[in-house]
Amino acid sequence: MPSKIASFSRAAFLSSALFAFPQLALAGAFCGDRVEGGWATGKTDQEARDAAVQWWSSRAGALGKGYEHWETATDKNVRCKESNNGDASSKCIAAARPCLPDGVSPENVPKIDL
């Protein structure tokens, strides 16, 4: 049976590990810091939105395999406005916190032996 001190030490270590790796979420999902894509244009509002999400996905994917999925991101936001070039095109920008799908662990977190 572990001592109270050993149990406290393990809890303190896990707490410090979560502080050291802020992408670790307490709810069980692994999320990175907020990522913003660039301004993407399209002939329609929907085309510009899709392009903005695709740009976000390529940037979020730089965090590692699995982070590029818009569907698993949190705090999602897509802002759009009319393009200033005189035609009816739109431009949008996407931003969100990229998260790994449930049950997937990040590749770059060191193993913690207790």
Residue pairs with C-beta under 8 A, 6 or more apart in sequence:
2 10
10 114
13 112
13 114
14 112
17 24
17 112
18 24
18 26
21 109
22 33
23 30
23 31
23 32
23 33
23 63
23 106
24 30
24 109
25 31
25 99
28 102
29 72
29 74
29 99
29 100
29 102
30 99
30 100
30 104
30 105
30 106
30 109
31 74
31 97
31 98
31 99
31 100
32 60
32 63
32 67
32 97
32 98
32 99
33 97
34 75
34 95
34 96
34 97
35 56
35 59
35 60
35 63
35 95
35 96
35 97
35 98
36 56
36 59
36 93
36 94
36 95
37 52
37 53
37 54
37 55
37 56
37 57
37 58
37 59
37 93
37 94
37 95
38 55
38 93
39 52
39 91
39 92
39 93
40 48
40 51
40 52
40 54
40 55
40 91
40 92
40 93
40 94
41 48
41 51
41 83
41 89
41 90
41 91
42 48
42 49
42 50
42 51
42 89
42 90
42 91
42 92
43 88
43 89
44 90
45 80
45 90
45 92
47 90
48 80
48 89
48 90
48 91
48 92
49 78
49 80
49 92
49 94
51 92
52 78
52 80
52 92
52 93
52 94
53 70
53 78
53 94
55 94
56 70
56 94
56 95
56 96
57 68
57 69
57 70
58 68
60 67
60 68
60 73
60 96
60 98
61 67
61 68
63 98
64 106
64 107
64 108
65 107
66 100
66 101
66 104
66 106
67 98
67 99
67 100
68 98
69 98
69 101
70 76
70 94
70 96
72 98
72 99
72 100
72 101
73 96
73 97
73 98
73 99
74 96
74 97
74 99
75 95
75 96
75 97
76 94
76 95
76 96
77 94
77 95
77 96
78 92
78 93
78 94
78 95
79 92
79 93
80 90
80 91
80 92
81 90
81 91
81 92
82 88
82 89
82 90
82 91
83 89
83 90
83 91
100 106
